[in-house]
Amino acid sequence: MTEFRVPKLNNNDTSYVLVEWLAEDGQEVRDGDPIVLLETSKATEEVEAPADGVLRRLLAEGAECEPGQVIARLLASADEPPAESAETPGAGSGGNPGEPQASTPPGDVSGVIVTAPARELIEAHGIAMERVYALGRKVIRRTDVEELLGAQEPSPAVADDATAGNDATAEDDATAGDDATAGDDATAGDDDAQWITLSRAQQRTAEVVERSRREIPAAFTAMNVDVTEVLSLARDLTRRLRTLVGLPEMVVKAAGGLLDRFPMFFAEPGPGPRARRAATADVGVTVDVGRGLFIPVVRDVGNRPLAEIAGDLVGFRKTALTGSFRERDLQGGAITLTLHTHDGIVFAVPIVFPGQTCALSLTAPRTEVVQDGPGFAVRKTATVGLAYDHRYINGRDAAEFLGELRTALESPARFLTENG
């Protein structure tokens, strides 16, 4: 018998959601077969069987689980009885040890799986299950419930309460003002609808940001770049390559070409006064299409053609729409590029992520009128910023790195020829 334990999928989450079993209870599986789909705060991941055996599932779909927790066993044969374990979910909940947790409420015959975080939010806001089932999804996650709440208009009762303050409630307010404890009671009775609950993904983002602010002494430098020529070339390449090429793709490619000259900017901080060199320039790029912030990683950008880099980024944007990233899509970045491409943003200070020494930021191009000899010319400029861990990188180094990046972007034909 082999115990199937939840692997550690990332360093940010302490629990995952068991979204779906990919093999039936009692089914014979082979070593390496995908048997369960787990959801982290940022991704979904198929987890494979560690050995051959007959699958005995111990946890229901929709339940939460922790790294190291036993959620199944692989038996030598279908006749082998599963051994009991103190780690088996279900014990202490009124059932027998080894009994799977219920994934649907009593009386529910819809067949829809509602994850534990989603159910907590449904109950906290009193959402009718009919509205949840109307989504037509096999698995209801917390993000689905958050979408329902976002689309929910204020109820007539709430609207009436908000506009009725000139009548009978005026006396109540005056009386409450004389009672020192009335404010506390009112606060305790606040309607749950007044509170905005952070999504699971946003909670993990908050934890990473807090850790970065707490542990990394970051500094920041920014530089304006004339992107007139590189934008023109990007439009031409979009037509020729038949895939979207924009300023972000160009910055990713240009940054990858700086690995050999600036190894510290791609290095991983180590214990003591050392940093581990990166073998390849793997660049994480922020993607946010309204379903949370993701930072998928484009691999080895210094040695790959621009068309492949552009294809990766197009694929990442599509994946972000469905929220179906895998953990391996999000891990291993040596440097991060944060995109701030809304009109009007002048510059942005990125967060230096733990495990990296710096992060780049890029704003949307803006139009500038500049003097050109006796007359004037119109050009496009963008601001490229660099936040860096001052323990490893100094201001002079940061300025030189940005200067090389600017030179590459202002002479795009040359850097694309040199770097493929």
Contacts in CASP RR format, 6 or more apart in sequence:
PFRMAT RR
TARGET T0000
AUTHOR 0000-0000-0000
METHOD contacts of the structure
MODEL  1
MTEFRVPKLNNNDTSYVLVEWLAEDGQEVRDGDPIVLLETSKATEEVEAP
ADGVLRRLLAEGAECEPGQVIARLLASADEPPAESAETPGAGSGGNPGEP
QASTPPGDVSGVIVTAPARELIEAHGIAMERVYALGRKVIRRTDVEELLG
AQEPSPAVADDATAGNDATAEDDATAGDDATAGDDATAGDDDAQWITLSR
AQQRTAEVVERSRREIPAAFTAMNVDVTEVLSLARDLTRRLRTLVGLPEM
VVKAAGGLLDRFPMFFAEPGPGPRARRAATADVGVTVDVGRGLFIPVVRD
VGNRPLAEIAGDLVGFRKTALTGSFRERDLQGGAITLTLHTHDGIVFAVP
IVFPGQTCALSLTAPRTEVVQDGPGFAVRKTATVGLAYDHRYINGRDAAE
FLGELRTALESPARFLTENG
1 73 0 8 1.000
1 74 0 8 1.000
1 75 0 8 1.000
1 76 0 8 1.000
1 80 0 8 1.000
1 82 0 8 1.000
1 83 0 8 1.000
2 50 0 8 1.000
2 51 0 8 1.000
2 53 0 8 1.000
2 73 0 8 1.000
2 74 0 8 1.000
3 70 0 8 1.000
3 73 0 8 1.000
3 74 0 8 1.000
3 85 0 8 1.000
4 35 0 8 1.000
4 49 0 8 1.000
4 50 0 8 1.000
4 70 0 8 1.000
4 71 0 8 1.000
4 72 0 8 1.000
4 73 0 8 1.000
4 74 0 8 1.000
5 67 0 8 1.000
5 68 0 8 1.000
5 69 0 8 1.000
5 70 0 8 1.000
5 71 0 8 1.000
6 16 0 8 1.000
6 38 0 8 1.000
6 47 0 8 1.000
6 65 0 8 1.000
6 66 0 8 1.000
6 67 0 8 1.000
6 68 0 8 1.000
6 69 0 8 1.000
6 71 0 8 1.000
7 47 0 8 1.000
7 67 0 8 1.000
7 68 0 8 1.000
8 67 0 8 1.000
8 68 0 8 1.000
9 16 0 8 1.000
9 38 0 8 1.000
9 40 0 8 1.000
9 43 0 8 1.000
9 45 0 8 1.000
9 67 0 8 1.000
9 327 0 8 1.000
10 40 0 8 1.000
10 42 0 8 1.000
10 43 0 8 1.000
10 327 0 8 1.000
10 330 0 8 1.000
10 331 0 8 1.000
12 40 0 8 1.000
12 41 0 8 1.000
12 42 0 8 1.000
12 204 0 8 1.000
12 207 0 8 1.000
12 208 0 8 1.000
13 40 0 8 1.000
13 41 0 8 1.000
13 204 0 8 1.000
14 66 0 8 1.000
14 67 0 8 1.000
15 64 0 8 1.000
15 65 0 8 1.000
15 66 0 8 1.000
16 38 0 8 1.000
16 39 0 8 1.000
16 40 0 8 1.000
16 64 0 8 1.000
16 65 0 8 1.000
16 66 0 8 1.000
16 67 0 8 1.000
17 38 0 8 1.000
17 39 0 8 1.000
17 62 0 8 1.000
17 63 0 8 1.000
17 64 0 8 1.000
17 65 0 8 1.000
17 115 0 8 1.000
17 116 0 8 1.000
17 117 0 8 1.000
17 141 0 8 1.000
18 36 0 8 1.000
18 37 0 8 1.000
18 38 0 8 1.000
18 39 0 8 1.000
18 59 0 8 1.000
18 60 0 8 1.000
18 61 0 8 1.000
18 62 0 8 1.000
18 63 0 8 1.000
18 64 0 8 1.000
18 65 0 8 1.000
18 71 0 8 1.000
19 37 0 8 1.000
19 38 0 8 1.000
19 39 0 8 1.000
19 44 0 8 1.000
19 61 0 8 1.000
19 62 0 8 1.000
19 113 0 8 1.000
19 115 0 8 1.000
19 139 0 8 1.000
19 141 0 8 1.000
20 36 0 8 1.000
20 37 0 8 1.000
20 61 0 8 1.000
20 113 0 8 1.000
20 138 0 8 1.000
20 139 0 8 1.000
21 35 0 8 1.000
21 36 0 8 1.000
21 37 0 8 1.000
21 57 0 8 1.000
21 61 0 8 1.000
22 34 0 8 1.000
22 35 0 8 1.000
22 36 0 8 1.000
22 37 0 8 1.000
22 46 0 8 1.000
23 29 0 8 1.000
23 33 0 8 1.000
23 34 0 8 1.000
23 35 0 8 1.000
23 36 0 8 1.000
23 49 0 8 1.000
23 55 0 8 1.000
24 55 0 8 1.000
25 55 0 8 1.000
25 56 0 8 1.000
25 57 0 8 1.000
26 54 0 8 1.000
26 55 0 8 1.000
26 56 0 8 1.000
26 78 0 8 1.000
27 54 0 8 1.000
27 55 0 8 1.000
28 52 0 8 1.000
28 53 0 8 1.000
28 54 0 8 1.000
28 55 0 8 1.000
28 78 0 8 1.000
29 35 0 8 1.000
29 49 0 8 1.000
29 52 0 8 1.000
29 53 0 8 1.000
29 54 0 8 1.000
29 55 0 8 1.000
29 74 0 8 1.000
30 49 0 8 1.000
30 52 0 8 1.000
30 53 0 8 1.000
31 48 0 8 1.000
31 49 0 8 1.000
31 50 0 8 1.000
31 51 0 8 1.000
31 52 0 8 1.000
32 48 0 8 1.000
32 49 0 8 1.000
32 50 0 8 1.000
33 48 0 8 1.000
33 49 0 8 1.000
34 46 0 8 1.000
34 47 0 8 1.000
34 48 0 8 1.000
34 49 0 8 1.000
35 47 0 8 1.000
35 48 0 8 1.000
35 49 0 8 1.000
35 55 0 8 1.000
35 72 0 8 1.000
36 46 0 8 1.000
36 47 0 8 1.000
36 71 0 8 1.000
36 72 0 8 1.000
37 44 0 8 1.000
37 45 0 8 1.000
37 46 0 8 1.000
37 47 0 8 1.000
38 44 0 8 1.000
38 45 0 8 1.000
38 47 0 8 1.000
38 65 0 8 1.000
39 45 0 8 1.000
39 115 0 8 1.000
39 141 0 8 1.000
40 327 0 8 1.000
41 200 0 8 1.000
41 201 0 8 1.000
41 203 0 8 1.000
41 204 0 8 1.000
42 201 0 8 1.000
42 204 0 8 1.000
42 294 0 8 1.000
42 325 0 8 1.000
42 327 0 8 1.000
42 330 0 8 1.000
43 323 0 8 1.000
43 324 0 8 1.000
43 325 0 8 1.000
43 326 0 8 1.000
43 327 0 8 1.000
43 329 0 8 1.000
43 330 0 8 1.000
44 323 0 8 1.000
44 324 0 8 1.000
44 325 0 8 1.000
44 326 0 8 1.000
45 326 0 8 1.000
45 327 0 8 1.000
46 326 0 8 1.000
49 55 0 8 1.000
49 74 0 8 1.000
50 74 0 8 1.000
51 74 0 8 1.000
52 74 0 8 1.000
53 74 0 8 1.000
53 75 0 8 1.000
53 76 0 8 1.000
54 74 0 8 1.000
54 75 0 8 1.000
54 76 0 8 1.000
54 77 0 8 1.000
54 78 0 8 1.000
54 80 0 8 1.000
55 72 0 8 1.000
55 73 0 8 1.000
55 74 0 8 1.000
56 72 0 8 1.000
56 73 0 8 1.000
56 74 0 8 1.000
56 75 0 8 1.000
56 82 0 8 1.000
57 71 0 8 1.000
57 72 0 8 1.000
57 100 0 8 1.000
58 70 0 8 1.000
58 71 0 8 1.000
58 72 0 8 1.000
58 73 0 8 1.000
58 82 0 8 1.000
58 88 0 8 1.000
58 89 0 8 1.000
58 98 0 8 1.000
58 100 0 8 1.000
59 65 0 8 1.000
59 71 0 8 1.000
59 72 0 8 1.000
59 89 0 8 1.000
59 100 0 8 1.000
59 101 0 8 1.000
60 100 0 8 1.000
60 101 0 8 1.000
60 102 0 8 1.000
60 103 0 8 1.000
61 103 0 8 1.000
61 113 0 8 1.000
61 139 0 8 1.000
62 103 0 8 1.000
62 113 0 8 1.000
62 114 0 8 1.000
62 115 0 8 1.000
62 116 0 8 1.000
62 139 0 8 1.000
63 89 0 8 1.000
63 100 0 8 1.000
63 101 0 8 1.000
63 103 0 8 1.000
63 115 0 8 1.000
63 116 0 8 1.000
64 115 0 8 1.000
64 116 0 8 1.000
64 117 0 8 1.000
65 71 0 8 1.000
65 89 0 8 1.000
69 87 0 8 1.000
69 89 0 8 1.000
70 85 0 8 1.000
70 87 0 8 1.000
70 88 0 8 1.000
71 89 0 8 1.000
73 82 0 8 1.000
73 83 0 8 1.000
75 82 0 8 1.000
82 98 0 8 1.000
84 97 0 8 1.000
84 98 0 8 1.000
85 97 0 8 1.000
85 98 0 8 1.000
86 97 0 8 1.000
88 97 0 8 1.000
88 98 0 8 1.000
89 98 0 8 1.000
89 100 0 8 1.000
89 101 0 8 1.000
90 96 0 8 1.000
90 97 0 8 1.000
90 98 0 8 1.000
90 99 0 8 1.000
90 100 0 8 1.000
90 101 0 8 1.000
91 97 0 8 1.000
91 98 0 8 1.000
93 101 0 8 1.000
103 113 0 8 1.000
103 114 0 8 1.000
104 110 0 8 1.000
104 111 0 8 1.000
104 112 0 8 1.000
104 113 0 8 1.000
104 114 0 8 1.000
105 114 0 8 1.000
105 119 0 8 1.000
105 129 0 8 1.000
108 129 0 8 1.000
110 129 0 8 1.000
110 133 0 8 1.000
112 132 0 8 1.000
112 133 0 8 1.000
112 136 0 8 1.000
112 137 0 8 1.000
112 138 0 8 1.000
112 139 0 8 1.000
112 140 0 8 1.000
113 138 0 8 1.000
113 139 0 8 1.000
113 140 0 8 1.000
114 122 0 8 1.000
114 132 0 8 1.000
114 139 0 8 1.000
114 140 0 8 1.000
115 139 0 8 1.000
115 140 0 8 1.000
115 141 0 8 1.000
115 142 0 8 1.000
117 141 0 8 1.000
117 142 0 8 1.000
117 200 0 8 1.000
118 140 0 8 1.000
118 141 0 8 1.000
118 142 0 8 1.000
118 144 0 8 1.000
118 145 0 8 1.000
121 127 0 8 1.000
121 142 0 8 1.000
121 145 0 8 1.000
121 146 0 8 1.000
121 149 0 8 1.000
121 197 0 8 1.000
122 129 0 8 1.000
122 132 0 8 1.000
122 145 0 8 1.000
124 192 0 8 1.000
124 197 0 8 1.000
125 145 0 8 1.000
125 149 0 8 1.000
125 192 0 8 1.000
125 193 0 8 1.000
126 192 0 8 1.000
127 145 0 8 1.000
127 148 0 8 1.000
127 149 0 8 1.000
131 148 0 8 1.000
132 140 0 8 1.000
132 144 0 8 1.000
132 145 0 8 1.000
132 148 0 8 1.000
135 144 0 8 1.000
135 148 0 8 1.000
137 144 0 8 1.000
142 199 0 8 1.000
142 200 0 8 1.000
143 199 0 8 1.000
143 200 0 8 1.000
143 201 0 8 1.000
143 291 0 8 1.000
146 197 0 8 1.000
146 199 0 8 1.000
154 193 0 8 1.000
158 191 0 8 1.000
158 193 0 8 1.000
165 173 0 8 1.000
175 182 0 8 1.000
176 182 0 8 1.000
176 183 0 8 1.000
176 186 0 8 1.000
177 183 0 8 1.000
198 206 0 8 1.000
199 292 0 8 1.000
201 292 0 8 1.000
201 293 0 8 1.000
202 292 0 8 1.000
202 293 0 8 1.000
205 292 0 8 1.000
205 293 0 8 1.000
208 351 0 8 1.000
208 353 0 8 1.000
208 354 0 8 1.000
209 351 0 8 1.000
211 354 0 8 1.000
212 218 0 8 1.000
212 351 0 8 1.000
212 352 0 8 1.000
212 353 0 8 1.000
212 354 0 8 1.000
213 351 0 8 1.000
215 354 0 8 1.000
216 352 0 8 1.000
216 354 0 8 1.000
216 389 0 8 1.000
217 389 0 8 1.000
217 390 0 8 1.000
217 391 0 8 1.000
218 351 0 8 1.000
218 352 0 8 1.000
218 387 0 8 1.000
218 388 0 8 1.000
218 389 0 8 1.000
218 390 0 8 1.000
219 387 0 8 1.000
219 388 0 8 1.000
219 390 0 8 1.000
219 395 0 8 1.000
219 398 0 8 1.000
220 349 0 8 1.000
220 385 0 8 1.000
220 386 0 8 1.000
220 387 0 8 1.000
220 388 0 8 1.000
221 385 0 8 1.000
221 386 0 8 1.000
221 388 0 8 1.000
221 395 0 8 1.000
221 398 0 8 1.000
221 399 0 8 1.000
221 402 0 8 1.000
222 347 0 8 1.000
222 361 0 8 1.000
222 383 0 8 1.000
222 384 0 8 1.000
222 385 0 8 1.000
222 386 0 8 1.000
222 402 0 8 1.000
223 383 0 8 1.000
223 384 0 8 1.000
223 385 0 8 1.000
223 399 0 8 1.000
223 402 0 8 1.000
223 403 0 8 1.000
223 405 0 8 1.000
223 406 0 8 1.000
224 381 0 8 1.000
224 382 0 8 1.000
224 383 0 8 1.000
225 381 0 8 1.000
225 382 0 8 1.000
225 383 0 8 1.000
225 384 0 8 1.000
225 405 0 8 1.000
225 406 0 8 1.000
225 409 0 8 1.000
225 410 0 8 1.000
226 379 0 8 1.000
226 380 0 8 1.000
226 381 0 8 1.000
226 410 0 8 1.000
227 247 0 8 1.000
227 365 0 8 1.000
227 380 0 8 1.000
227 381 0 8 1.000
227 382 0 8 1.000
227 409 0 8 1.000
227 410 0 8 1.000
228 379 0 8 1.000
228 380 0 8 1.000
229 410 0 8 1.000
229 411 0 8 1.000
229 412 0 8 1.000
230 247 0 8 1.000
230 250 0 8 1.000
230 409 0 8 1.000
230 410 0 8 1.000
230 412 0 8 1.000
231 246 0 8 1.000
231 247 0 8 1.000
231 365 0 8 1.000
231 380 0 8 1.000
233 250 0 8 1.000
233 412 0 8 1.000
233 413 0 8 1.000
233 416 0 8 1.000
234 245 0 8 1.000
234 246 0 8 1.000
234 247 0 8 1.000
234 249 0 8 1.000
234 250 0 8 1.000
235 245 0 8 1.000
237 245 0 8 1.000
237 306 0 8 1.000
237 310 0 8 1.000
238 244 0 8 1.000
238 245 0 8 1.000
238 246 0 8 1.000
241 306 0 8 1.000
241 307 0 8 1.000
241 310 0 8 1.000
243 307 0 8 1.000
243 310 0 8 1.000
243 311 0 8 1.000
243 314 0 8 1.000
244 310 0 8 1.000
244 311 0 8 1.000
244 313 0 8 1.000
244 314 0 8 1.000
245 306 0 8 1.000
245 310 0 8 1.000
246 310 0 8 1.000
247 362 0 8 1.000
247 365 0 8 1.000
247 382 0 8 1.000
248 285 0 8 1.000
248 313 0 8 1.000
248 337 0 8 1.000
248 339 0 8 1.000
248 341 0 8 1.000
248 362 0 8 1.000
249 306 0 8 1.000
249 309 0 8 1.000
249 310 0 8 1.000
249 313 0 8 1.000
250 306 0 8 1.000
250 409 0 8 1.000
250 412 0 8 1.000
251 337 0 8 1.000
251 360 0 8 1.000
251 362 0 8 1.000
251 384 0 8 1.000
251 405 0 8 1.000
251 409 0 8 1.000
252 283 0 8 1.000
252 285 0 8 1.000
252 298 0 8 1.000
252 301 0 8 1.000
252 309 0 8 1.000
252 313 0 8 1.000
252 337 0 8 1.000
253 301 0 8 1.000
253 302 0 8 1.000
253 306 0 8 1.000
253 309 0 8 1.000
253 415 0 8 1.000
253 416 0 8 1.000
253 419 0 8 1.000
254 405 0 8 1.000
254 408 0 8 1.000
254 409 0 8 1.000
254 412 0 8 1.000
254 415 0 8 1.000
254 419 0 8 1.000
255 281 0 8 1.000
255 283 0 8 1.000
255 301 0 8 1.000
255 335 0 8 1.000
255 337 0 8 1.000
255 360 0 8 1.000
255 405 0 8 1.000
256 281 0 8 1.000
256 283 0 8 1.000
256 301 0 8 1.000
256 302 0 8 1.000
256 419 0 8 1.000
257 281 0 8 1.000
257 301 0 8 1.000
257 302 0 8 1.000
257 408 0 8 1.000
257 415 0 8 1.000
257 419 0 8 1.000
258 265 0 8 1.000
258 281 0 8 1.000
258 401 0 8 1.000
258 404 0 8 1.000
258 405 0 8 1.000
258 408 0 8 1.000
259 266 0 8 1.000
259 278 0 8 1.000
259 280 0 8 1.000
259 281 0 8 1.000
259 302 0 8 1.000
261 404 0 8 1.000
262 397 0 8 1.000
262 400 0 8 1.000
262 401 0 8 1.000
262 404 0 8 1.000
263 277 0 8 1.000
263 278 0 8 1.000
264 275 0 8 1.000
264 357 0 8 1.000
264 392 0 8 1.000
264 393 0 8 1.000
264 397 0 8 1.000
265 335 0 8 1.000
265 357 0 8 1.000
265 358 0 8 1.000
265 388 0 8 1.000
265 393 0 8 1.000
265 397 0 8 1.000
265 401 0 8 1.000
266 277 0 8 1.000
266 278 0 8 1.000
266 281 0 8 1.000
266 334 0 8 1.000
266 335 0 8 1.000
266 357 0 8 1.000
267 275 0 8 1.000
267 276 0 8 1.000
267 277 0 8 1.000
267 278 0 8 1.000
267 334 0 8 1.000
267 357 0 8 1.000
267 392 0 8 1.000
268 275 0 8 1.000
268 276 0 8 1.000
268 278 0 8 1.000
268 334 0 8 1.000
268 355 0 8 1.000
268 356 0 8 1.000
268 357 0 8 1.000
269 275 0 8 1.000
269 355 0 8 1.000
269 356 0 8 1.000
269 357 0 8 1.000
269 389 0 8 1.000
269 391 0 8 1.000
269 392 0 8 1.000
270 276 0 8 1.000
275 357 0 8 1.000
275 392 0 8 1.000
278 334 0 8 1.000
280 299 0 8 1.000
280 300 0 8 1.000
280 302 0 8 1.000
280 303 0 8 1.000
280 334 0 8 1.000
281 300 0 8 1.000
281 301 0 8 1.000
281 302 0 8 1.000
281 334 0 8 1.000
281 335 0 8 1.000
282 297 0 8 1.000
282 298 0 8 1.000
282 299 0 8 1.000
282 300 0 8 1.000
282 301 0 8 1.000
282 332 0 8 1.000
282 333 0 8 1.000
282 334 0 8 1.000
282 335 0 8 1.000
283 297 0 8 1.000
283 298 0 8 1.000
283 301 0 8 1.000
283 333 0 8 1.000
283 334 0 8 1.000
283 335 0 8 1.000
283 336 0 8 1.000
283 337 0 8 1.000
284 295 0 8 1.000
284 296 0 8 1.000
284 297 0 8 1.000
284 298 0 8 1.000
284 333 0 8 1.000
284 335 0 8 1.000
284 336 0 8 1.000
284 337 0 8 1.000
285 295 0 8 1.000
285 296 0 8 1.000
285 297 0 8 1.000
285 298 0 8 1.000
285 313 0 8 1.000
285 316 0 8 1.000
285 336 0 8 1.000
285 337 0 8 1.000
285 339 0 8 1.000
286 293 0 8 1.000
286 294 0 8 1.000
286 295 0 8 1.000
286 336 0 8 1.000
286 337 0 8 1.000
286 338 0 8 1.000
286 339 0 8 1.000
287 293 0 8 1.000
287 294 0 8 1.000
287 295 0 8 1.000
287 296 0 8 1.000
287 316 0 8 1.000
287 317 0 8 1.000
287 320 0 8 1.000
288 294 0 8 1.000
288 320 0 8 1.000
289 317 0 8 1.000
289 320 0 8 1.000
289 321 0 8 1.000
291 320 0 8 1.000
291 321 0 8 1.000
291 323 0 8 1.000
292 320 0 8 1.000
294 316 0 8 1.000
294 320 0 8 1.000
294 323 0 8 1.000
294 325 0 8 1.000
294 330 0 8 1.000
295 330 0 8 1.000
295 336 0 8 1.000
295 353 0 8 1.000
296 312 0 8 1.000
296 316 0 8 1.000
296 319 0 8 1.000
296 325 0 8 1.000
296 329 0 8 1.000
296 330 0 8 1.000
297 329 0 8 1.000
297 330 0 8 1.000
297 331 0 8 1.000
297 332 0 8 1.000
297 333 0 8 1.000
298 309 0 8 1.000
298 312 0 8 1.000
298 313 0 8 1.000
299 312 0 8 1.000
301 309 0 8 1.000
302 419 0 8 1.000
305 420 0 8 1.000
306 416 0 8 1.000
306 420 0 8 1.000
316 329 0 8 1.000
319 325 0 8 1.000
319 329 0 8 1.000
333 356 0 8 1.000
334 356 0 8 1.000
335 356 0 8 1.000
335 357 0 8 1.000
335 358 0 8 1.000
335 359 0 8 1.000
335 360 0 8 1.000
336 350 0 8 1.000
336 353 0 8 1.000
336 356 0 8 1.000
336 359 0 8 1.000
336 360 0 8 1.000
337 359 0 8 1.000
337 360 0 8 1.000
337 361 0 8 1.000
337 362 0 8 1.000
338 348 0 8 1.000
338 350 0 8 1.000
338 351 0 8 1.000
338 359 0 8 1.000
338 360 0 8 1.000
338 361 0 8 1.000
338 362 0 8 1.000
339 361 0 8 1.000
339 362 0 8 1.000
340 348 0 8 1.000
340 361 0 8 1.000
340 362 0 8 1.000
340 363 0 8 1.000
340 364 0 8 1.000
341 362 0 8 1.000
341 363 0 8 1.000
341 364 0 8 1.000
342 364 0 8 1.000
343 364 0 8 1.000
343 366 0 8 1.000
344 363 0 8 1.000
344 364 0 8 1.000
344 366 0 8 1.000
345 363 0 8 1.000
345 364 0 8 1.000
346 363 0 8 1.000
346 383 0 8 1.000
347 361 0 8 1.000
347 363 0 8 1.000
347 383 0 8 1.000
347 385 0 8 1.000
348 361 0 8 1.000
348 363 0 8 1.000
348 385 0 8 1.000
349 361 0 8 1.000
349 385 0 8 1.000
349 387 0 8 1.000
350 359 0 8 1.000
350 360 0 8 1.000
350 361 0 8 1.000
350 385 0 8 1.000
350 387 0 8 1.000
351 359 0 8 1.000
351 387 0 8 1.000
352 358 0 8 1.000
352 359 0 8 1.000
352 387 0 8 1.000
352 388 0 8 1.000
352 389 0 8 1.000
353 359 0 8 1.000
356 389 0 8 1.000
357 388 0 8 1.000
357 389 0 8 1.000
357 392 0 8 1.000
357 393 0 8 1.000
358 386 0 8 1.000
358 387 0 8 1.000
358 388 0 8 1.000
358 389 0 8 1.000
358 393 0 8 1.000
358 398 0 8 1.000
359 386 0 8 1.000
359 387 0 8 1.000
359 388 0 8 1.000
360 384 0 8 1.000
360 385 0 8 1.000
360 386 0 8 1.000
360 405 0 8 1.000
361 383 0 8 1.000
361 384 0 8 1.000
361 385 0 8 1.000
361 386 0 8 1.000
361 387 0 8 1.000
362 382 0 8 1.000
362 383 0 8 1.000
362 384 0 8 1.000
362 385 0 8 1.000
363 382 0 8 1.000
363 383 0 8 1.000
364 382 0 8 1.000
365 380 0 8 1.000
365 381 0 8 1.000
365 382 0 8 1.000
366 380 0 8 1.000
366 381 0 8 1.000
366 382 0 8 1.000
367 378 0 8 1.000
367 379 0 8 1.000
367 380 0 8 1.000
368 378 0 8 1.000
368 379 0 8 1.000
368 380 0 8 1.000
368 381 0 8 1.000
369 376 0 8 1.000
369 377 0 8 1.000
369 378 0 8 1.000
370 376 0 8 1.000
370 377 0 8 1.000
370 378 0 8 1.000
370 379 0 8 1.000
371 377 0 8 1.000
384 402 0 8 1.000
384 405 0 8 1.000
384 406 0 8 1.000
384 409 0 8 1.000
385 402 0 8 1.000
386 398 0 8 1.000
386 401 0 8 1.000
386 402 0 8 1.000
388 395 0 8 1.000
388 397 0 8 1.000
388 398 0 8 1.000
408 414 0 8 1.000
408 415 0 8 1.000
409 415 0 8 1.000
END
